[in-house]
């Protein structure tokens, strides 16, 4: 899913690269910005567009995903609005929009 909007870094928590265990256990891309709800924002070549996803940690905690409900292209959301759900064998979790914006594209392979 891609959202247009402005990234407000004061509301984001970045991974701490100084923690040795993080380097040994995970490869953390340096171009992603993470939220406390385990979503991430990835900047694109267009400064007004970001990619939103869930972290590897969140995916691992959920287990096998059986259904994803994503918004329609053109839908608009405020920062931290619920924009979808992800259903796994273990649980159903809401997806929170880390930035305000309009959906301009979704990953059709995930929808439904």
Residue pairs with C-beta under 8 A, 6 or more apart in sequence:
1 51
1 52
1 53
1 70
1 71
1 83
1 84
1 103
1 105
1 106
1 107
2 44
2 49
2 50
2 51
2 52
2 103
2 104
2 105
2 106
3 49
3 50
3 52
3 77
3 97
3 99
3 101
3 102
3 103
3 104
4 48
4 49
4 50
4 101
4 102
4 104
5 48
5 50
5 79
5 99
5 100
5 101
5 102
6 99
6 100
7 33
7 41
7 43
7 50
7 98
7 99
8 79
8 99
9 33
11 35
11 79
11 98
12 33
12 34
12 35
12 41
12 98
13 34
13 35
13 36
14 33
14 34
15 22
15 28
15 34
16 22
17 23
17 28
17 30
22 28
26 56
29 42
31 42
31 43
32 40
32 41
32 42
33 40
33 41
33 42
33 98
34 40
34 55
35 41
35 96
35 98
37 96
37 98
38 54
38 55
38 57
38 58
39 52
39 53
39 54
39 55
39 58
39 95
39 96
39 97
39 98
40 52
40 53
40 54
40 55
40 98
41 50
41 51
41 52
41 98
41 99
42 50
42 51
42 52
42 53
43 50
44 50
44 51
49 104
50 99
50 101
52 97
52 98
52 99
54 86
54 95
58 93
59 65
61 90
62 86
62 88
62 90
62 91
62 93
63 88
63 89
63 90
64 88
64 89
65 86
65 87
65 88
66 87
66 88
66 89
67 86
67 87
67 112
68 84
68 85
68 86
68 87
68 110
68 111
68 112
69 84
69 85
69 86
69 87
69 111
69 112
70 83
70 84
70 106
70 107
70 110
70 111
71 77
71 83
71 84
71 103
71 106
72 103
73 103
73 104
73 105
73 106
74 102
74 103
75 83
75 102
75 103
76 100
76 101
76 102
76 103
77 83
77 97
77 100
77 101
77 103
78 97
78 100
79 97
79 98
79 99
79 100
80 96
80 97
80 98
81 96
81 97
82 94
82 95
82 96
82 97
83 95
83 96
83 97
83 103
84 94
84 95
85 92
85 93
85 94
85 95
86 92
86 93
86 95
